Amino acid sequence: MAVRGPSMSPTLRDADVVLVRFGAAVRSGDVVLVRWATRPGQLSVKRAVQHTETGWWVLGDNPYGSTDSRTLGPAEVLAVVAWRLWPRPGRLRPTAE
């Protein structure tokens, strides 16, 4: 899938292509593919922060260019983003807690 927008900069940039793993265990700090109940047709890539009773609290790495749980509340995590395939191939690692 291709990333759109600046919300995950500098980790991911607009037009980066990533590989996601559906069914992977989610940990705080992982980059994840999510959707919100209020925006069911929109998929977003964010960083998992904390699991709550109603979903995951997720944030963009770029707080000035991200619409995330601060605005939309907890999200449903669909997959973990494991690799950037293009243009700078490499595994994405979770942030340190």
Contacts in CASP RR format, 6 or more apart in sequence:
PFRMAT RR
TARGET T0000
AUTHOR 0000-0000-0000
METHOD contacts of the structure
MODEL  1
MAVRGPSMSPTLRDADVVLVRFGAAVRSGDVVLVRWATRPGQLSVKRAVQ
HTETGWWVLGDNPYGSTDSRTLGPAEVLAVVAWRLWPRPGRLRPTAE
1 17 0 8 1.000
1 18 0 8 1.000
1 20 0 8 1.000
1 33 0 8 1.000
1 43 0 8 1.000
2 15 0 8 1.000
2 16 0 8 1.000
2 17 0 8 1.000
2 18 0 8 1.000
3 12 0 8 1.000
3 13 0 8 1.000
3 14 0 8 1.000
3 15 0 8 1.000
3 16 0 8 1.000
3 17 0 8 1.000
3 18 0 8 1.000
3 45 0 8 1.000
4 14 0 8 1.000
4 15 0 8 1.000
5 14 0 8 1.000
6 13 0 8 1.000
6 14 0 8 1.000
6 62 0 8 1.000
6 65 0 8 1.000
6 66 0 8 1.000
7 44 0 8 1.000
7 45 0 8 1.000
7 46 0 8 1.000
7 60 0 8 1.000
7 61 0 8 1.000
7 62 0 8 1.000
7 65 0 8 1.000
7 66 0 8 1.000
7 67 0 8 1.000
7 68 0 8 1.000
8 31 0 8 1.000
8 45 0 8 1.000
8 46 0 8 1.000
8 47 0 8 1.000
8 60 0 8 1.000
8 61 0 8 1.000
8 62 0 8 1.000
8 66 0 8 1.000
9 61 0 8 1.000
9 62 0 8 1.000
10 61 0 8 1.000
10 62 0 8 1.000
11 31 0 8 1.000
11 47 0 8 1.000
11 61 0 8 1.000
11 92 0 8 1.000
12 18 0 8 1.000
12 31 0 8 1.000
12 45 0 8 1.000
12 61 0 8 1.000
12 81 0 8 1.000
12 84 0 8 1.000
12 92 0 8 1.000
15 87 0 8 1.000
16 84 0 8 1.000
16 86 0 8 1.000
16 87 0 8 1.000
16 88 0 8 1.000
17 84 0 8 1.000
17 85 0 8 1.000
17 86 0 8 1.000
17 87 0 8 1.000
18 45 0 8 1.000
18 81 0 8 1.000
18 82 0 8 1.000
18 83 0 8 1.000
18 84 0 8 1.000
18 85 0 8 1.000
18 92 0 8 1.000
19 81 0 8 1.000
19 82 0 8 1.000
19 83 0 8 1.000
19 84 0 8 1.000
19 85 0 8 1.000
20 33 0 8 1.000
20 78 0 8 1.000
20 79 0 8 1.000
20 80 0 8 1.000
20 81 0 8 1.000
20 82 0 8 1.000
21 79 0 8 1.000
21 80 0 8 1.000
21 81 0 8 1.000
21 82 0 8 1.000
22 78 0 8 1.000
22 79 0 8 1.000
23 79 0 8 1.000
23 80 0 8 1.000
24 79 0 8 1.000
24 80 0 8 1.000
24 82 0 8 1.000
25 80 0 8 1.000
26 32 0 8 1.000
26 48 0 8 1.000
26 51 0 8 1.000
26 56 0 8 1.000
26 77 0 8 1.000
26 80 0 8 1.000
27 48 0 8 1.000
27 94 0 8 1.000
28 48 0 8 1.000
28 49 0 8 1.000
28 50 0 8 1.000
28 51 0 8 1.000
28 94 0 8 1.000
28 97 0 8 1.000
29 47 0 8 1.000
29 48 0 8 1.000
29 49 0 8 1.000
29 94 0 8 1.000
29 95 0 8 1.000
29 97 0 8 1.000
30 47 0 8 1.000
30 48 0 8 1.000
30 80 0 8 1.000
30 81 0 8 1.000
30 94 0 8 1.000
31 45 0 8 1.000
31 46 0 8 1.000
31 47 0 8 1.000
31 48 0 8 1.000
31 80 0 8 1.000
31 81 0 8 1.000
31 92 0 8 1.000
31 94 0 8 1.000
32 45 0 8 1.000
32 46 0 8 1.000
32 47 0 8 1.000
32 48 0 8 1.000
32 56 0 8 1.000
32 58 0 8 1.000
32 77 0 8 1.000
32 78 0 8 1.000
32 79 0 8 1.000
32 80 0 8 1.000
32 81 0 8 1.000
33 43 0 8 1.000
33 44 0 8 1.000
33 45 0 8 1.000
33 77 0 8 1.000
33 78 0 8 1.000
33 79 0 8 1.000
33 80 0 8 1.000
33 81 0 8 1.000
34 43 0 8 1.000
34 44 0 8 1.000
34 45 0 8 1.000
34 46 0 8 1.000
34 56 0 8 1.000
34 58 0 8 1.000
34 75 0 8 1.000
34 76 0 8 1.000
34 77 0 8 1.000
34 78 0 8 1.000
35 41 0 8 1.000
35 42 0 8 1.000
35 43 0 8 1.000
35 44 0 8 1.000
35 75 0 8 1.000
35 76 0 8 1.000
35 78 0 8 1.000
36 42 0 8 1.000
36 44 0 8 1.000
36 72 0 8 1.000
36 73 0 8 1.000
36 75 0 8 1.000
36 76 0 8 1.000
37 76 0 8 1.000
38 72 0 8 1.000
39 72 0 8 1.000
43 78 0 8 1.000
44 58 0 8 1.000
44 67 0 8 1.000
44 68 0 8 1.000
44 75 0 8 1.000
45 81 0 8 1.000
46 58 0 8 1.000
46 59 0 8 1.000
46 60 0 8 1.000
46 66 0 8 1.000
46 68 0 8 1.000
46 69 0 8 1.000
46 75 0 8 1.000
47 58 0 8 1.000
47 59 0 8 1.000
47 60 0 8 1.000
47 61 0 8 1.000
47 95 0 8 1.000
48 56 0 8 1.000
48 57 0 8 1.000
48 58 0 8 1.000
48 77 0 8 1.000
49 56 0 8 1.000
49 57 0 8 1.000
49 58 0 8 1.000
49 59 0 8 1.000
49 69 0 8 1.000
50 56 0 8 1.000
50 57 0 8 1.000
51 57 0 8 1.000
52 74 0 8 1.000
54 74 0 8 1.000
55 74 0 8 1.000
55 75 0 8 1.000
55 76 0 8 1.000
55 77 0 8 1.000
56 69 0 8 1.000
56 74 0 8 1.000
56 75 0 8 1.000
56 76 0 8 1.000
56 77 0 8 1.000
57 69 0 8 1.000
57 73 0 8 1.000
57 74 0 8 1.000
57 75 0 8 1.000
58 68 0 8 1.000
58 69 0 8 1.000
58 74 0 8 1.000
58 75 0 8 1.000
58 77 0 8 1.000
59 66 0 8 1.000
59 68 0 8 1.000
59 69 0 8 1.000
59 70 0 8 1.000
60 66 0 8 1.000
60 68 0 8 1.000
68 75 0 8 1.000
69 75 0 8 1.000
81 92 0 8 1.000
82 91 0 8 1.000
82 92 0 8 1.000
83 89 0 8 1.000
83 90 0 8 1.000
83 91 0 8 1.000
83 92 0 8 1.000
84 90 0 8 1.000
84 92 0 8 1.000
END
